[in-house]
Amino acid sequence: MVNDATERKQWKRGVLQVATLEQQRLGGDLHHGLGQQPTGTALLLKGVTRRFSPLSGRRIRV
């Protein structure tokens, strides 16, 4: 009976460790992947807006 409790605790500890590692991996993927894409898009749009702004004195060539 004591052995079952010890094995159960070890199993729970292992499951929690795997879950924590997976959560960290997913968080890193989101931060480095999806989190940076909107930022990059916003910067590109800001540059395009400045380049073709009527106040910049530039005209769009067609």
N, C-alpha and C positions, 0 to 999 in steps of 0.2 A: 504494500500500500504506500509506503514512504517512497519507494522507487518510482511508482506511478506519478506521484506528486512532483518529484524532482524532474522526471522526464517531461511532464506537462509544462513546468516552468521553463525548462530549456527550450522546448518547442515554441512557447509563447515569445520568449526572448528572441529567438531566431526569426519568427514571423514579423515581429516588430522591427527588427533590424533590416530585414528585406524591404518592408514597407517604407521605412525611413529613407533607405537608399534610393528606392524608386521615386519617391516624392522629390528628393533632391535632384535626381536626374531630370525629371519632368520640369521642375522649376528652372533648372539651368537651360534646358532646351527652349522653354518659353522665353526666358530672358534674352538669350543669345539669338534666337530665331525670330519668333513672332513679335517680340517686343521691339526689335530694331527695325523691322520693315516699315511700320507706320512712321517712325522717326525719319527714316531715309526718304520716304515718299513725301513727307511734309517739307523736308529740306529741298528736294527737287522742285516741288511746286512753288516754294518761296522764290527760288532762283528764276524760274520761268516767269513768275508774276513780276518780279523786278525787271527782268529783261524786256518784257513786252508791255510794261506799264505806260500809259499815255504821258505820265510825268517824266519819263526817262528820255523823251525826245527821239526815241527810236521808232521806226516803222517796221511792221511785219512785211517781209517780202513774200509775194505769192507767185 
